[in-house]
Amino acid sequence: MKTKLVKIGNSQGVRIPKSLIEAAGLESEIDMELESNAIVLRRPKRARTGWDDAFRQLGPDDAPVDDGPRSAWDDAEWEWE
């Protein structure tokens, strides 16, 4: 599909047809990258994507360890089991 660049202030832009935006699942924010000689627009990755699977794969030796010293704030604010 051919389109033209349009002037937007000191920049230029491209009008993307609604059908393409919907088909790509684009919303209000996009990731834009230059790959070779192409400008690629993508849906941004959601924060913490894949964390559930990563946590499920953790073993007992992978648990976070907090061996640091406790402070007066720790004793006053936290309930320790």
C-alpha positions in Angstrom: 0.0 0.0 0.0 1.5 3.3 -1.0 0.8 6.5 1.0 2.4 9.9 1.3 4.2 11.7 4.1 2.3 14.6 5.5 3.9 17.6 7.3 3.1 17.8 11.0 4.9 20.8 12.5 8.6 20.3 12.0 8.1 16.6 11.5 6.4 14.4 9.0 3.9 11.6 9.5 2.0 8.9 7.8 -1.8 8.4 8.0 -2.5 4.7 8.8 -5.8 3.4 7.7 -8.2 2.3 10.5 -8.4 -1.2 9.1 -4.6 -1.7 9.4 -4.6 -0.2 12.9 -7.3 -2.6 14.0 -5.8 -5.6 12.3 -2.4 -5.0 14.0 -4.1 -4.4 17.4 -2.5 -1.0 17.8 -3.9 1.3 20.4 -2.8 4.7 21.8 0.9 3.8 22.1 3.2 2.0 19.7 6.8 0.9 19.6 8.6 2.2 16.6 12.0 0.8 15.4 14.2 1.1 12.4 15.1 -2.3 11.0 17.4 -2.3 8.0 15.7 0.2 5.8 12.2 -0.2 7.3 10.3 1.6 10.0 8.5 -1.1 12.0 5.5 -0.3 14.2 4.5 -2.8 16.9 2.2 -3.0 19.9 4.3 -2.3 23.0 5.1 -5.3 25.1 3.2 -5.4 28.3 5.2 -5.0 31.5 6.0 -8.2 33.2 5.0 -10.3 30.2 6.1 -13.9 30.8 6.7 -13.4 34.5 4.0 -16.0 35.5 5.7 -18.7 33.4 9.1 -17.8 34.7 7.9 -18.0 38.3 6.4 -21.4 37.7 9.8 -22.7 36.5 11.6 -21.5 39.6 13.0 -24.2 41.9 13.4 -24.1 45.7 17.0 -22.9 45.2 15.8 -19.9 43.1 13.8 -18.2 45.9 14.9 -14.7 46.8 17.1 -14.5 49.9 17.2 -11.5 52.2 19.9 -12.2 54.7 20.6 -8.5 55.4 20.4 -7.0 58.9 17.0 -5.9 60.2 16.5 -2.3 61.3 14.2 -0.7 63.8 11.8 0.1 60.9 11.7 -3.6 60.0 10.7 -4.5 63.6 8.1 -1.7 63.9 6.5 -2.0 60.4 6.6 -5.7 59.5 4.9 -8.7 60.9 7.5 -11.5 61.0 6.5 -15.1 61.0 
